[in-house]
Amino acid sequence: DTIKVYGNCGMCKTTIESSLKKKDGIISKNWNKETKKMMVTYDPSKINLKQIGEKIASVGYDNEYVTAKDEVYNNLHHCCQYDRPKKDK
C-alpha cells in the first residue's frame, strides 16, 4: 500500500522508516521525500494502515491517517519541521 507522509529530508526518511518494525508485521517500507509517499508491505493479520499511521505520527510525522501531536512535531530537528497540512475542525 501507499501512504502519504509529510516530511522534508533524509533525516525524516530515517525516522519515518525506523518507526515501523518487522516485529509489528512490517515486511518492507520506503518513504520518498519528493513524492511524500511511503510504499509499505505489511502482514494485515498483525497491523493495519491506521496503526501504521499511528506509529509514524508517534515520531512526529503527519500522514493521511493520523496527525502527530504538536509537542512531538515541535521536537523534530528544525530541518524536519515540514509545512503541516491544515487540520479539519
Residue, then its C-alpha position, 0 to 999 in steps of 0.5 A: d500500500t501507499i501512504k502519504v507522509y509529510g516530511n522534508c529530508g533524509m533525516c525524516k526518511t530515517t525516522i519515518e522508516s525506523s518507526l515501523k518494525k518487522k516485529d509489528g508485521i512490517i515486511s518492507k517500507n520506503w518513504n520518498k521525500e519528493t513524492k511524500k509517499m511511503m510504499v509499505t508491505y505489511d502482514p494485515s493479520k498483525i497491523n493495519l494502515k491506521q496503526i501504521g499511521e499511528k506509529i509514524a505520527s508517534v515520531g512526529y510525522d503527519n500522514e493521511y491517517v493520523t496527525a502527530k501531536d504538536e509537542v512531538y512535531n515541535n521536537l523534530h530537528h528544525c530541518c524536519q519541521y515540514d509545512r503541516p497540512k491544515k487540520d479539519k475542525 
